[in-house]
Amino acid sequence: MSTRRVDAIVVGGGIAGLASAWMLRDRDVLLLEADTRVGGRIWSEARGNYWLNWGAHVFAGPESATGRLMQQVGVHAEPVPGELAGLAMNGRLLTDGRVETYPFRVPMTWRDRAAVLRAGLKVRRAVSRYGKIAQARPEDAPGELQQRVYDFLGDQTFEQFTGRLPADADAMFRPTVTRSAGARTRCRQGLASGTSGSSGIANPGYHATSPADRRR
């Protein structure tokens, strides 16, 4: 078995690992990934004539940390047009209208509707707070903005943040939460994804595309 001495080892080839390796690109870096592909939860899957994009496929725009990283590595981003909210639940498909109306337009009990509204209001307030602390400030030292994001709401899971929800109420939030950060979701990650009211859908943003994506 041969040995190799390196300056740094990055464990995991998801977006965090890849970004870390990129920041250390002037050094001898070894990136370790258990899967057969890199990218982590970022994944595009063909479904007939359409592509489903899993994971972190929408971001806040060119001035975000993700936007700056994409500019550095030469990845193109396209603004996402049109309506991004939709819901398929209990035999009903919704593709239009305000997300606040969704609990009243799909079959569910009034108990579940009330739980969705309470949790949605709590999430909206937290998203508003998150938006303020996630803004870059002129006096920020290197890494200070990222630390504020890490510290936001601590290590709560989404369930700890909202409290236990009835089954249908939980189902309305679950897609966004699990899509954003995996099965055991930290609260700050779910909020950072743009969780909006009761929609379970990310807010409008930008979609990252590679040249291969644009040829599709």
matplotlib code that plots the C-alpha trace (Angstrom):
import matplotlib.pyplot as plt

x = [0.0, 1.4, 1.3, 0.8, 1.4, -1.0, -1.7, -5.4, -8.0, -11.6, -14.1, -17.3, -17.8, -21.1, -21.3, -19.6, -16.7, -16.3, -16.4, -13.8, -11.5, -11.9, -10.9, -7.8, -7.0, -3.6, -2.6, -2.2, -5.7, -7.2, -11.0, -12.6, -16.1, -17.8, -20.3, -19.5, -20.3, -19.7, -22.4, -24.1, -27.9, -27.4, -28.7, -30.6, -32.8, -34.5, -38.3, -39.6, -39.2, -38.4, -35.6, -36.1, -33.5, -32.9, -31.1, -29.6, -30.8, -32.1, -30.0, -30.5, -28.6, -25.2, -24.5, -24.8, -21.9, -23.1, -23.3, -19.8, -18.5, -20.3, -18.7, -15.3, -15.7, -17.5, -20.9, -23.8, -27.0, -30.4, -33.2, -36.1, -39.3, -42.9, -44.7, -42.5, -45.2, -47.2, -48.7, -49.9, -51.6, -54.5, -55.5, -55.5, -53.0, -52.5, -50.4, -51.7, -52.9, -51.3, -49.6, -51.5, -54.7, -53.3, -54.4, -58.0, -57.9, -56.7, -58.7, -57.6, -59.2, -59.6, -57.3, -54.5, -55.4, -55.0, -51.7, -50.4, -51.4, -49.7, -46.5, -46.5, -46.8, -43.9, -41.8, -42.5, -41.4, -38.2, -37.5, -37.8, -35.3, -33.0, -33.1, -31.8, -29.0, -27.9, -27.3, -23.6, -22.6, -19.7, -18.1, -18.2, -14.8, -14.0, -16.3, -18.5, -21.6, -21.3, -21.0, -24.2, -25.9, -24.5, -25.7, -29.2, -31.6, -28.8, -29.0, -32.8, -34.4, -37.4, -39.7, -38.2, -38.8, -42.4, -43.4, -45.0, -47.5, -50.5, -49.8, -51.2, -49.8, -46.4, -46.7, -47.1, -43.7, -41.8, -40.8, -39.0, -37.4, -36.1, -35.2, -33.1, -31.1, -31.7, -33.7, -32.5, -32.9, -31.4, -33.7, -31.4, -30.9, -34.6, -35.1, -32.2, -33.8, -36.5, -39.3, -42.4, -45.5, -47.4, -46.2, -43.3, -41.7, -38.6, -38.9, -38.0, -34.3, -31.7, -31.1, -27.5, -26.8, -23.8, -23.2, -24.6, -27.8, -28.3, -28.0, -30.9]
y = [0.0, 3.4, 6.4, 10.0, 13.1, 15.9, 19.4, 18.8, 16.0, 16.9, 14.3, 14.2, 15.3, 17.2, 20.9, 21.8, 19.4, 20.5, 24.2, 23.5, 21.7, 24.7, 27.1, 25.0, 24.5, 26.1, 23.3, 19.5, 18.4, 14.9, 14.7, 11.5, 10.5, 7.1, 7.3, 6.8, 10.4, 13.8, 16.4, 14.9, 15.7, 17.9, 15.6, 15.9, 12.9, 12.5, 11.8, 11.5, 14.9, 16.7, 16.9, 16.8, 18.7, 17.5, 19.2, 22.7, 23.7, 27.1, 29.8, 33.5, 35.1, 36.5, 38.3, 35.2, 33.0, 30.3, 32.9, 34.1, 30.5, 29.8, 32.9, 31.7, 28.2, 29.4, 27.8, 29.7, 30.6, 31.2, 33.2, 30.9, 32.4, 31.7, 30.1, 28.0, 26.9, 23.7, 20.9, 17.4, 16.0, 13.7, 13.3, 17.0, 18.8, 22.6, 24.6, 28.1, 30.6, 31.8, 29.2, 30.5, 29.1, 25.6, 24.2, 25.2, 23.7, 20.1, 17.6, 17.6, 18.1, 21.5, 20.4, 19.8, 23.2, 25.0, 23.3, 24.3, 27.9, 28.1, 26.5, 28.5, 31.8, 30.7, 29.8, 33.1, 35.0, 33.0, 33.4, 37.2, 37.1, 34.9, 37.3, 40.0, 38.1, 36.6, 40.1, 41.0, 43.9, 46.4, 45.7, 41.9, 40.1, 37.1, 34.3, 36.4, 36.2, 32.5, 32.1, 34.1, 31.7, 28.7, 30.1, 30.9, 28.9, 26.6, 22.9, 22.5, 20.1, 21.4, 19.3, 20.8, 24.3, 23.8, 21.2, 17.8, 18.3, 16.2, 13.9, 16.0, 19.2, 17.6, 16.3, 19.9, 20.9, 17.7, 17.8, 21.1, 20.2, 16.8, 18.1, 20.9, 19.1, 15.3, 13.2, 14.8, 18.4, 21.2, 24.1, 26.8, 24.7, 24.3, 28.0, 28.9, 27.0, 29.6, 27.7, 29.8, 29.7, 26.4, 25.7, 23.4, 25.0, 27.1, 30.8, 32.2, 32.3, 31.3, 27.9, 26.7, 25.1, 23.6, 23.5, 20.0, 21.2, 23.9, 21.4, 19.4]
z = [0.0, -1.0, 1.2, 0.2, 2.3, 1.7, 3.1, 3.7, 3.6, 2.9, 4.0, 1.8, -1.7, -1.3, -2.0, 1.3, 0.7, -2.9, -1.9, 0.9, -1.6, -4.0, -1.3, -0.7, -4.4, -4.1, -1.7, -2.2, -1.2, -1.0, -1.1, 0.2, -1.0, -0.2, -3.1, -6.8, -7.6, -6.0, -5.3, -2.3, -2.4, -5.5, -8.2, -11.5, -12.6, -15.9, -15.9, -19.4, -21.1, -17.8, -15.3, -11.6, -9.6, -6.1, -3.3, -3.5, -6.9, -6.1, -4.4, -3.4, -6.3, -7.4, -4.2, -2.0, -1.0, -3.4, -6.2, -5.6, -5.6, -8.9, -10.5, -9.4, -10.9, -14.0, -13.5, -15.2, -13.4, -14.9, -13.1, -12.4, -14.0, -13.4, -10.4, -8.2, -5.7, -6.1, -4.0, -4.6, -1.5, -0.7, -4.3, -5.1, -7.3, -6.8, -9.3, -8.8, -6.2, -3.0, -0.8, 2.2, 0.7, 0.2, 3.6, 2.6, -0.9, -0.2, 1.9, 5.5, 8.9, 10.5, 13.2, 10.6, 8.9, 12.2, 12.9, 9.4, 9.9, 13.4, 12.2, 9.0, 10.9, 13.2, 10.1, 8.4, 11.5, 11.7, 8.0, 8.4, 11.3, 9.3, 6.3, 8.6, 10.2, 6.8, 5.3, 4.9, 7.1, 6.3, 9.6, 9.2, 9.8, 7.5, 8.4, 10.7, 8.4, 8.1, 11.9, 12.4, 10.0, 11.9, 15.2, 14.0, 16.2, 17.3, 16.6, 16.7, 14.3, 12.4, 14.6, 17.7, 16.2, 15.2, 17.8, 16.8, 14.0, 12.9, 10.0, 7.2, 8.6, 8.8, 5.3, 4.0, 5.4, 5.1, 1.4, 1.7, 5.0, 3.8, 0.4, 1.9, 4.5, 4.7, 7.0, 10.3, 9.4, 11.4, 11.7, 10.3, 7.1, 6.5, 7.0, 4.8, 1.9, 1.8, 3.5, 2.9, 4.9, 4.4, 0.8, 1.4, -1.7, -1.9, -2.7, -6.2, -6.8, -9.4, -10.9, -11.4, -14.8, -16.4, -20.2, -20.2, -18.4, -21.0, -23.9, -22.4]

ax = plt.figure().add_subplot(projection="3d")
ax.plot(x, y, z, "-o")
ax.set_aspect("equal")
plt.show()
